[in-house]
């Protein structure tokens, strides 16, 4: 799941209000003393000081909890803020000779990120100087967070303990955040519970840590515990707990937090509202997300991206494209997160031309070298049916990682090209890039699509033996699919029954039921169906697959009974939709559509094709969503057929027709499109929920295995 463009954690760099510009290189010009306190450390004079310009000079506050709700222009002055920091425990007067060295370390981290050199300078400190440089400890912690360098963070922790600064609650809060971000939640929790004073920033860091590790329930519980203490909350707290609500998809908790936000008066804050939009979108209530968005006086790239991302995640790719156009009209500049979401939107509806338009913008803005965007481009091109463009994009990238390789391998798998997928898999290892679990899911998917039993078992075995990757439930279910599709249904069932995981396996039984559909296995299919219903009785997928099995073998009475059961359970089948891009516009079709402006011409084209297909020996199969069928015209109403017919009448001869469907292409449509590609002498590409089908001259790349 992509997160909102800004996930506000204690280390999020947000600007202060009314910050004057200041060079990042120079220490503050002066600190007028208002509360003298003499110390004898090193023979130096320390004074508790405050800046004259209204700065809040608590470094932990500045680094870990900057206030929300400031102008975007102020963000540009953030780098200048380092010039106004004073140490946490005792602010050193600028006349101190060691003061310059402390600021030099801060400059190293701020300007160059020179972590190693900064540590060398800290190592040179005298023991009694450590308290003087607590500002440096905070900077080192921030650099540890930026690099997610746990060993460096632990080293800073040791320095803090040695200096006697561990009791400082601001440094402790930063330590909690550092350990959480660097993946050591246990140490973060340990420090949190040792804190004598836990401020709101420590609680925020803890909630962020729980969320980052996927422990969403604990993060929400931490919020409620903090709420009982009547601590004053701020936008960071709400953003942190809303992220947890999003991860857990807990709409009830999210609505409670929303009420608290409104009570606190932060509902107009763009960052908090963006987190609310993301939460409602993740919970599947896009209407509520739109309401929050509309209440913003002026959305920024964060709120727009959150709403676009929500549309994409809930299969509203066309709506996401429309939002992007509105965003451009409002002169809001898209960022990396926006473009990644838009590329996903394009891939979901095979909007290749729109995807190329996004790619052109990305190049124009100098973002093509961004690794995440490059990976998203590979994915977009492959899912739009243009695997050659995906391959080209891969080789354009300056740097590639395991995600890049996995995306390319997964693309080849979707296109039923096992040999290219295997070649890429071997090549990545030759380049010393270790595969991960996602890479192996792509490889196993390639074996499943190509129905390669021996190769699939071999790669599954190599996961643990060669690369020390312990198979997850997803990997075992992929193996179930490989075994089942190869016709070894007994072995597939035995594997599901003996998996080393507790709890029900809905995905595994569904995969086996689909294999039963493929091989016409009624008896075993019924057993799988009973298992599925016992696990999840509110999903219509099991009913749809079981009815398909009955229809395939001609058991129409049983087909009618299973459909009646589905309707009695008030389970609605997911409506089929097909999309086609023509002249940069997205056209959407549903079953038996009558709403499109050119629907009359579409049906005329289908009738013409039907006659020509019959001349070639085409016999329509029984349509499952219209039992019993009496009229021949009923066979022409599936959404993908309507989209293809529209493409044929709307594009020049010889042009490739690209269609996206949100469900699997049915067998009858698959057979029809093979003939249409031959009659029209066109390449037709259908990207359905399982496969990219390339139809050429009467054949499909899937070899009829996925229809």
C-alpha positions in Angstrom: 0.0 0.0 0.0 1.2 3.4 -0.9 0.9 5.9 2.2 -0.1 9.6 1.9 2.6 11.9 0.4 3.4 13.1 3.9 3.1 10.7 6.8 3.8 13.0 9.7 6.0 11.3 12.3 8.1 12.9 15.0 10.9 13.4 12.5 8.8 15.0 9.8 10.4 18.2 8.7 7.6 20.8 8.8 8.2 24.5 9.0 7.9 26.9 11.9 5.6 29.9 11.8 7.3 33.2 10.8 10.8 31.9 10.4 13.2 34.5 9.1 15.7 33.3 6.6 19.0 32.3 8.1 22.1 30.7 6.6 22.5 27.0 7.4 26.2 27.5 7.8 26.3 30.1 10.6 25.3 29.8 14.2 22.9 32.3 15.6 24.2 35.8 15.9 23.4 36.2 19.5 21.3 34.7 22.3 20.3 37.4 24.8 20.3 35.8 28.2 17.1 36.0 30.3 17.8 33.5 33.0 21.4 33.1 34.1 22.7 29.8 35.4 26.4 29.2 36.0 28.2 25.9 35.4 31.7 24.9 36.2 32.1 22.3 33.4 35.4 22.8 31.6 35.6 26.3 33.1 33.1 27.5 30.6 30.2 29.8 31.2 26.7 28.5 30.3 23.6 30.5 30.2 20.0 29.5 29.7 19.1 31.7 26.7 16.2 32.4 24.4 16.3 34.0 21.0 14.9 37.4 20.5 13.0 36.6 17.4 10.3 34.4 18.9 12.0 31.0 18.1 11.1 28.0 20.1 14.7 26.8 20.8 13.8 23.4 22.3 15.7 21.2 19.8 13.6 18.2 20.4 10.6 20.3 19.6 12.1 21.7 16.5 13.3 18.3 15.2 10.5 16.0 16.3 7.3 17.9 16.5 7.1 21.0 14.4 3.6 22.6 14.4 1.2 22.0 11.5 -0.8 24.5 9.5 1.9 26.8 8.0 2.3 28.3 4.6 4.1 26.2 1.9 6.6 29.1 1.4 7.7 28.7 5.0 8.8 25.1 4.3 11.7 26.4 2.2 13.2 28.1 5.2 13.4 24.8 7.2 17.1 24.3 6.4 17.8 27.7 7.9 16.3 26.7 11.2 19.4 24.8 12.2 21.0 28.2 12.8 18.6 28.8 15.7 19.0 25.6 17.7 20.4 25.7 21.2 21.4 22.6 23.2 18.7 20.8 25.1 20.2 20.8 28.6 22.2 24.0 28.6 22.6 26.5 25.9 26.2 27.4 25.3 27.1 31.0 24.9 28.6 31.7 21.4 31.8 32.8 23.0 32.6 29.2 24.0 35.5 27.9 21.9 34.0 24.4 21.5 30.7 25.9 20.2 32.1 26.2 16.7 33.0 22.5 16.6 29.4 21.6 17.5 28.0 23.7 14.7 30.5 22.2 12.3 29.1 18.7 13.1 25.6 20.0 12.5 26.7 21.5 9.2 28.3 18.2 8.1 25.0 16.4 8.7 22.7 19.1 7.4 24.7 19.9 4.2 26.5 16.7 3.2 25.0 13.9 5.3 28.6 13.1 6.3 27.7 10.6 9.0 31.1 9.0 9.3 33.1 12.2 9.7 30.6 13.5 12.2 31.1 10.4 14.4 34.8 10.9 14.2 34.4 14.4 15.6 32.1 13.2 18.3 34.7 10.5 19.3 37.2 13.2 19.8 35.0 14.9 22.5 36.2 15.0 26.0 33.9 13.2 28.4 32.9 16.3 30.1 31.9 18.0 26.8 29.2 15.5 25.9 26.5 17.5 27.7 27.6 20.6 25.7 26.9 18.8 22.5 23.5 17.3 23.1 22.5 19.2 20.0 24.8 17.0 18.1 23.2 13.9 19.6 19.9 15.0 18.2 21.4 15.6 14.8 23.1 12.2 14.8 19.8 10.6 15.8 18.1 12.4 12.9 20.8 11.1 10.5 20.4 7.6 11.9 16.6 7.9 11.1 17.2 9.2 7.6 19.6 6.3 6.8 17.7 3.8 8.9 21.0 2.9 10.4 20.3 0.9 13.6 23.9 0.3 14.5 24.7 4.0 14.3 21.6 4.8 16.3 22.7 2.4 19.0 26.1 4.1 19.1 24.4 7.5 19.6 22.4 5.9 22.4 25.6 4.8 24.1 27.0 8.4 23.8 23.8 9.8 25.3 24.0 7.3 28.2 27.7 8.2 28.8 27.0 11.9 28.8 24.2 11.6 31.4 21.7 13.0 28.9 19.5 9.9 28.9 16.9 11.5 31.3 16.2 14.2 28.8 12.7 13.4 27.6 13.2 15.1 24.2 16.3 13.0 23.4 14.4 10.0 24.8 11.5 10.7 22.4 13.9 10.9 19.5 15.5 7.6 20.6 12.0 6.0 20.6 11.4 7.2 17.1 14.9 6.2 15.9 14.6 2.6 17.2 11.1 2.3 15.8 12.0 3.6 12.3 15.2 1.4 12.3 13.1 -1.7 12.9 13.9 -2.3 16.6 10.4 -1.8 18.1 11.4 -3.7 21.2 14.1 -1.2 22.1 11.8 1.7 21.3 9.2 0.3 23.7 11.8 -0.3 26.4 13.0 3.3 26.3 9.5 4.5 26.2 8.6 2.6 29.4 11.8 3.9 31.1 10.9 7.5 30.5 9.8 9.3 33.7 8.1 12.0 31.7 6.3 11.0 28.5 5.2 13.9 26.4 3.0 13.9 23.4 6.1 13.5 21.1 7.1 10.2 22.8 3.6 8.9 22.4 3.6 9.9 18.7 6.9 8.1 18.2 5.5 5.0 19.8 2.4 5.0 17.7 4.5 5.5 14.6 6.7 2.6 15.6 3.7 0.3 16.1 2.3 1.4 12.7 5.6 0.9 10.8 5.9 -2.6 12.2 2.3 -3.4 11.2 1.0 -3.5 14.8 -1.9 -1.2 14.1 -4.1 -2.3 17.0 -1.4 -1.5 19.5 -0.9 1.9 17.9 -4.6 2.7 18.3 -4.6 1.4 21.9 -1.6 3.6 22.7 -3.7 6.6 21.4 -6.6 5.7 23.7 -4.2 5.3 26.6 -2.7 8.7 25.9 -6.2 10.2 25.6 -7.0 9.0 29.1 -4.0 11.1 30.4 -5.6 14.2 29.0 -2.4 15.2 27.2 -2.7 18.0 24.7 -2.7 16.4 21.3 -1.6 18.0 18.1 -1.7 17.2 14.4 1.2 14.7 14.5 -0.7 12.6 17.0 -3.8 12.5 14.9 -1.8 11.7 11.7 0.0 8.9 13.5 -3.2 7.2 14.8 -5.0 7.7 11.5 -2.2 5.8 9.7 -2.9 2.9 12.1 -6.6 3.1 11.4 -5.9 3.0 7.7 -3.7 0.0 8.1 -6.2 -1.8 10.2 -9.1 -0.6 8.0 -10.9 0.3 11.2 -13.6 2.7 10.2 -15.1 2.9 13.7 -11.9 4.0 15.3 -11.2 6.4 12.4 -14.6 8.1 12.9 -13.9 8.5 16.6 -10.5 10.1 15.8 -12.3 12.3 13.2 -14.6 13.5 16.0 -11.6 14.3 18.2 -10.0 16.2 15.4 -13.1 18.3 14.9 -13.2 19.0 18.6 -9.6 20.2 18.6 -10.2 22.5 15.6 -7.6 20.8 13.4 -10.1 19.5 10.8 -9.1 22.4 8.5 -5.4 21.5 8.7 -4.3 20.1 5.3 -2.0 17.4 6.7 -4.5 16.1 9.1 -7.3 16.2 6.5 -5.0 14.4 4.1 -4.6 11.6 6.7 -8.4 11.5 7.1 -8.9 11.3 3.4 -6.4 8.4 3.3 -8.1 6.6 6.2 -11.6 6.8 4.7 -10.3 5.7 1.3 -8.5 2.8 2.8 -11.6 1.8 4.7 -13.6 1.8 1.4 -15.7 4.9 2.1 -14.7 7.2 -0.7 -17.8 9.3 -0.2 -16.5 10.3 3.2 -13.1 11.0 1.7 -14.6 13.3 -0.8 -16.5 15.1 1.9 -13.3 15.8 3.9 -11.6 16.9 0.7 -14.3 19.3 -0.3 -14.2 21.0 3.1 -10.6 22.0 2.6 -10.5 25.7 1.5 -7.5 24.8 -0.8 -6.1 21.4 -1.1 -2.4 20.8 -1.7 -0.5 18.0 -3.3 -0.8 15.9 -0.2 -4.6 16.0 -0.1 -5.0 15.6 -3.8 -2.6 12.6 -3.8 -4.4 11.0 -0.9 -7.7 11.2 -2.7 -6.2 9.9 -6.0 -4.6 7.1 -4.2 -7.8 6.1 -2.6 -9.6 6.0 -6.0 -6.8 3.8 -7.4 -6.9 1.3 -4.5 -10.6 0.9 -5.0 -10.5 0.3 -8.7 -11.7 3.7 -9.8 -8.9 4.4 -12.3 -11.1 6.5 -14.5 -12.0 8.7 -11.5 -8.4 9.0 -10.6 -7.5 10.4 -14.1 -10.3 12.9 -13.8 -9.1 14.0 -10.4 -5.6 14.5 -11.8 -6.9 16.8 -14.6 -8.8 18.8 -11.9 -5.6 19.0 -9.9 -3.7 20.4 -12.9 -6.4 22.9 -13.5 -6.0 24.1 -9.9 -2.3 24.6 -10.6 -1.3 22.1 -7.9 2.1 20.6 -8.8 2.1 16.7 -8.7 4.9 15.0 -6.8 6.4 11.5 -6.8 3.6 10.0 -4.9 1.0 11.5 -7.2 2.7 10.1 -10.3 3.1 6.7 -8.8 -0.6 6.6 -8.1 -1.5 7.9 -11.6 0.7 5.2 -13.2 -1.2 2.6 -11.2 -4.5 4.2 -12.4 -3.4 4.0 -16.0 -2.4 0.3 -15.6 -5.7 -0.6 -14.0 -7.6 0.5 -17.1 -4.9 -0.1 -19.8 -4.8 3.6 -20.5 -1.4 3.3 -22.3 -1.6 6.7 -24.0 -2.4 8.4 -20.7 0.5 6.4 -19.1 2.8 7.7 -21.8 1.6 11.2 -21.2 2.5 10.7 -17.5 5.9 9.4 -18.5 6.5 12.5 -20.6 5.6 14.8 -17.6 7.9 12.7 -15.4 10.8 13.2 -17.8 10.1 16.9 -18.1 10.2 17.3 -14.4 13.4 15.3 -14.1 11.8 12.5 -12.0 12.5 9.5 -14.3 15.7 8.7 -12.4 13.6 8.2 -9.3 13.8 4.5 -8.5 10.2 4.2 -7.2 8.8 6.0 -10.3 11.0 3.9 -12.6 9.6 0.7 -11.0 6.0 2.1 -11.4 6.7 2.8 -15.1 7.8 -0.8 -15.7 4.7 -2.1 -14.0 2.4 0.3 -15.9 3.8 -0.6 -19.3 3.6 -4.4 -18.6 0.0 -4.2 -17.3 -1.0 -2.1 -20.3 0.1 -5.0 -22.5 3.3 -3.3 -23.8 5.9 -5.6 -22.3 8.5 -4.3 -24.9 8.1 -0.8 -23.5 8.5 -2.3 -19.9 11.7 -3.9 -21.0 12.9 -0.7 -22.6 12.1 1.3 -19.5 14.0 -1.3 -17.3 17.1 -0.7 -19.4 16.7 3.1 -19.3 17.0 3.1 -15.5 20.4 4.1 -14.1 19.8 2.0 -10.9 17.7 -1.0 -10.5 16.8 -2.9 -7.4 15.1 -6.2 -6.5 11.7 -4.5 -7.0 12.7 -3.5 -10.5 13.6 -7.0 -11.4 10.5 -8.4 -9.7 8.3 -6.0 -11.6 9.9 -7.1 -14.9 9.6 -10.8 -14.0 6.0 -10.3 -12.9 5.3 -8.6 -16.2 6.6 -11.5 -18.2 4.6 -13.8 -16.1 1.4 -11.9 -16.8 2.2 -12.1 -20.5 2.6 -15.9 -20.2 6.3 -15.6 -21.2 8.0 -18.0 -18.8 11.3 -18.2 -20.6 11.8 -14.4 -20.5 10.8 -14.4 -16.8 13.3 -17.1 -16.1 16.0 -15.4 -18.1 15.5 -12.2 -16.1 15.5 -14.1 -12.9 18.8 -15.7 -13.7 20.3 -12.4 -15.0 19.4 -10.6 -11.7 21.3 -13.2 -9.7 24.3 -12.9 -12.1 24.3 -9.2 -11.2 24.5 -10.2 -7.5 21.0 -8.9 -6.7 19.4 -11.4 -4.2 15.8 -12.3 -5.0 13.2 -11.8 -2.2 9.9 -13.3 -1.5 8.1 -11.0 -4.0 10.5 -12.1 -6.7 9.7 -15.7 -6.1 6.0 -15.0 -6.2 6.5 -13.5 -9.7 8.6 -16.6 -10.7 6.0 -19.0 -9.3 3.3 -17.0 -11.1 5.1 -17.4 -14.4 5.2 -21.2 -13.8 1.5 -21.2 -13.0 0.5 -19.2 -16.1 2.5 -21.5 -18.3 1.3 -24.6 -16.4 4.9 -25.7 -15.7 4.7 -28.2 -12.9 8.3 -29.4 -12.6 9.8 -25.9 -13.0 7.4 -24.5 -10.4 8.3 -27.2 -7.8 12.0 -26.7 -8.5 11.8 -22.9 -7.9 9.8 -23.4 -4.8 12.4 -25.8 -3.4 15.2 -23.3 -4.3 13.7 -20.6 -2.2 14.8 -22.1 1.1 17.7 -24.2 -0.1 19.5 -21.7 -2.3 18.4 -18.3 -1.0 17.2 -19.0 2.6 13.8 -17.5 2.0 11.2 -19.2 4.1 8.0 -19.7 2.1 5.0 -17.8 3.3 1.3 -18.8 2.9 1.2 -16.8 -0.4 4.1 -18.9 -1.8 2.4 -22.2 -0.7 -0.9 -21.0 -2.4 1.0 -20.2 -5.5 2.4 -23.8 -5.5 -1.2 -25.0 -4.9 -2.2 -23.2 -8.1 0.7 -24.7 -10.1 -0.2 -28.2 -8.9 -3.9 -27.8 -9.4 -3.6 -26.2 -12.9 -1.4 -29.1 -14.0 -4.3 -31.5 -13.1 -2.8 -33.0 -9.9 -5.8 -32.1 -7.8 -5.3 -34.8 -5.2 -1.8 -33.5 -4.5 -3.0 -29.9 -4.4 -5.7 -30.8 -1.9 -3.2 -32.7 0.2 -0.8 -29.7 0.2 -3.6 -27.4 1.5 -4.5 -29.9 4.3 -0.9 -30.1 5.5 0.3 -26.5 5.2 2.5 -25.4 8.2 0.2 -22.5 9.0 -2.7 -22.3 11.4 -6.1 -20.9 10.6 -8.3 -21.2 7.5 -6.9 -20.8 4.1 -9.5 -19.1 2.0 -7.2 -18.2 -0.9 -5.8 -21.8 -1.1 -9.3 -23.4 -1.3 -10.4 -20.8 -3.8 -7.4 -21.5 -6.0 -8.2 -25.2 -5.9 -11.8 -24.6 -6.7 -10.7 -22.6 -9.8 -8.5 -25.6 -10.8 -11.6 -27.8 -10.5 -13.4 -25.4 -12.8 -10.6 -25.6 -15.3 -10.7 -29.4 -15.3 -14.4 -29.9 -14.8 -14.1 -31.6 -11.4 -17.6 -31.4 -9.9 -17.3 -33.6 -6.8 -14.0 -32.1 -5.6 -15.2 -28.6 -6.5 -18.3 -29.1 -4.3 -16.0 -30.0 -1.4 -13.9 -26.9 -2.0 -17.0 -24.8 -2.2 -18.2 -26.1 1.2 -14.8 -25.3 2.7 -14.9 -21.7 1.3 -18.4 -21.0 2.5 -17.4 -22.3 6.0 -14.5 -19.8 6.0 -16.1 -16.8 4.4 -19.8 -16.9 3.8 -20.2 -13.3 2.7 -18.1 -13.5 -0.5 -19.8 -14.3 -3.8 -16.7 -15.6 -5.5 -17.1 -19.2 -4.3 -20.7 -19.3 -5.6 -19.6 -17.8 -9.0 -16.8 -20.4 -9.4 -19.1 -23.3 -8.4 -21.8 -22.2 -10.8 -19.2 -22.0 -13.5 -18.3 -25.7 -12.9 -21.9 -26.8 -13.2 -22.4 -24.8 -16.3 -19.2 -26.2 -17.9 -20.4 -29.8 -17.5 -24.0 -28.9 -18.4 -25.6 -29.4 -14.9 -28.1 -26.6 -15.3 -30.4 -27.6 -12.5 -27.4 -27.5 -10.1 -26.4 -24.2 -11.6 -29.8 -22.8 -10.9 -29.7 -24.1 -7.3 -26.3 -22.5 -6.5 -27.5 -19.2 -8.0 -30.6 -19.4 -5.9 -28.4 -20.0 -2.8 -26.3 -17.0 -3.6 -29.3 -14.8 -4.0 -30.9 -16.1 -0.8 -27.6 -15.2 1.0 -28.0 -11.7 -0.5 -24.6 -11.9 -2.1 -24.1 -9.7 -5.2 -21.6 -10.7 -7.9 -19.0 -8.0 -8.6 -20.3 -6.1 -11.6 -18.2 -6.7 -14.7 -16.7 -3.6 -16.3 -14.5 -3.1 -19.3 -12.4 0.0 -20.3 -10.9 1.2 -23.5 -8.9 4.3 -24.3 -9.7 6.0 -27.6 -8.3 9.4 -28.5 -7.0 10.0 -24.9 -10.6 9.4 -23.5 -11.6 6.5 -21.3 -14.8 4.7 -22.3 -16.4 2.3 -19.8 -18.9 -0.5 -20.6 -20.9 -2.8 -18.4 -22.9 -6.0 -19.3 -25.7 -5.2 -21.8 -24.8 -1.6 -21.7 -27.2 0.9 -23.3 -25.7 4.1 -21.9 -22.8 4.8 -24.3 -23.6 7.5 -26.9 -22.5 5.2 -29.7 -24.0 2.0 -28.4 -26.2 1.5 -31.4 -23.2 1.4 -33.7 -21.5 -0.9 -31.2 -24.3 -3.5 -31.3 -24.4 -3.3 -35.1 -20.7 -4.1 -35.3 -21.2 -7.0 -32.9 -24.1 -8.4 -35.1 -21.9 -8.1 -38.2 -19.1 -10.0 -36.4 -21.5 -12.6 -35.1 -22.5 -13.5 -38.6 -18.9 -13.7 -39.8 -17.9 -15.8 -36.8 -20.7 -18.3 -37.5 -19.5 -18.7 -41.0 -16.2 -19.8 -39.5 -17.9 -22.4 -37.3 -18.4 -20.4 -34.1 -21.0 -21.8 -31.7 -21.9 -19.5 -28.8 -21.6 -21.0 -25.4 -24.3 -20.7 -22.7 -24.0 -17.3 -21.0 -24.0 -17.8 -17.2 -25.5 -14.5 -16.2 -28.6 -14.9 -18.4 -30.0 -18.4 -17.8 -31.9 -19.6 -19.8 -30.9 -17.9 -23.1 -33.3 -17.9 -25.9 -32.1 -15.1 -28.1 -28.8 -15.2 -30.0 -28.3 -11.5 -29.4 -27.8 -12.2 -25.7 -24.4 -13.6 -26.5 -23.1 -10.2 -27.6 -23.6 -8.2 -24.4 -20.5 -8.9 -22.3 -18.6 -5.8 -21.4 -15.3 -6.7 -23.1 -17.1 -7.5 -26.4 -18.8 -4.1 -26.3 -15.4 -2.4 -25.6 -13.7 -4.3 -28.4 -16.5 -3.5 -30.9 -16.3 0.2 -29.9 -12.5 0.1 -30.5 -12.9 -1.5 -33.9 -15.3 1.2 -35.1 -13.4 4.1 -33.5 -9.8 3.4 -34.5 -8.0 3.1 -37.8 -7.6 -0.4 -39.4 -4.5 -2.2 -38.1 -4.5 -0.4 -34.8 -4.0 -2.5 -31.7 -7.2 -2.6 -29.6 -6.5 -2.6 -25.8 -9.2 -3.4 -23.3 -9.1 -3.8 -19.5 -11.6 -5.9 -17.6 -12.0 -6.1 -13.9 -12.9 -9.8 -13.9 -11.7 -12.9 -15.7 -12.6 -13.1 -19.4 -15.2 -15.8 -19.9 -14.6 -18.8 -22.2 -17.1 -17.7 -24.8 -15.7 -14.2 -25.0 -12.2 -15.6 -25.2 -13.2 -17.9 -28.1 -15.0 -15.0 -29.8 -12.1 -12.6 -29.6 -9.7 -15.1 -31.1 -11.9 -15.2 -34.2 -12.4 -11.4 -34.2 -8.6 -10.9 -34.2 -8.5 -13.2 -37.3 -11.5 -11.6 -39.1 -10.4 -8.0 -38.4 -6.6 -8.7 -38.8 -6.0 -6.8 -35.6 -4.0 -7.4 -32.5 -6.4 -7.3 -29.5 -5.1 -7.1 -26.0 -7.3 -7.8 -23.0 -5.9 -7.3 -19.5 -8.2 -9.2 -17.1 -7.9 -9.9 -13.4 -5.5 -12.8 -14.0 -3.7 -12.5 -17.3 -2.7 -10.3 -20.2 -4.2 -11.9 -23.3 -2.6 -11.2 -26.7 -4.9 -12.2 -29.5 -3.3 -12.5 -33.0 -4.5 -14.3 -36.1 -7.0 -16.4 -34.1 -4.6 -17.4 -31.3 -4.1 -16.2 -27.7 -0.8 -16.2 -25.8 -2.4 -18.0 -22.9 -2.9 -21.1 -25.0 -6.5 -21.2 -23.6 -5.2 -22.1 -20.2 -6.7 -19.1 -18.4 -10.1 -18.9 -20.0 
